[in-house]
Amino acid sequence: MYSITARFNQIVFFTSWTLVVLSLLNQGTAYFFKTGKPTVDLKILSADKFHHYKATYYNGGVTDWDQVTFKFSLEADFEPVYNWNLKQLFLYVNVHHEHQENGFQSNCVIYDKIISRPDDPSLWSDSSKLVLKNQRAEYPLKDIHKQLRNATVNFEVWIEVMPYVGYIRREKLGDFQYKMPQQYN
Amino acid sequence: MAEGQSDTFWKSLYIYFNEMDFESQLFVKKIYKIIILTVAIISFIIAFFLERFSICVYSTIGASVLCILVLAPAWPIWKKNQPNWQPANWQKQQ
């Protein structure tokens, strides 16, 4: 306390320590609020541009694969996950596909979205409901083994919960089955 | 500091804000902890019931900035109890 820099130093680091303790209390008391499982409903509307694609490399090699772009509609309610420690939710739709002949398993993310939580609690009920109508998937599903025709694929809706203080965890919200068309269209 | 020399303006300003009484140093050491802890605990309880953690963080940082502005520099209020310095005797140094 004998010089101006010593006083400044002590005040700044004492404040930092109190903020660390308050953050830990923030994370610890977040579990006292209501928690539950969010509800989600996914409907696959169409499988577009289901073709057999071919591409040539610059050095002469040729590769070919199956590719499909989906259109879906999604309804979700995230109210049970909202608490004061939550910063944002990362929602993504994953397609799980198991090949019948070889037993290969593949995962592919076809759509993702970031949902931020507003700071004002009176806006929570507006921003926690998500309705997507006739949404085109951002990324196509590709299969290099060309076994997508007549296959059963599994649509999984996942959510990644990102708090202000604490661990990041992932939750699977739902599983939806879909049968691919017999032929290319 | 030899006889006949004097500090520049910035150095004498730094010396002015640097020197604080011993009594007020003890007082400042006690009071900044009390202010920041009180503000932190009360704003945490308020923020818990309003469900907004940003209230707690902003008010704690604001209280610490207030403490820095008022308590860190040696304002005239912290120079009330000067110790009895002896008068400088330049002739002994030569």
Interface residues (C-beta under 8 A of the other chain):
Chain A: M1 Y2 S3 I4 R7 F8 Q10 I11 V12 F14 T15 T18 L19 L22 L25 N26 T29 F33 N83 W84 N85 D119 D120 P121 Y164
Chain B: Y14 F17 N18 M20 Q25 L26 V28 K29 Y32 K33 I36 L37 A40 F44 A47 F48 L50 E51 R52 F53 S54 C56 V57 T60 I61 S64 C67 I68 L71 A72 P73 A74
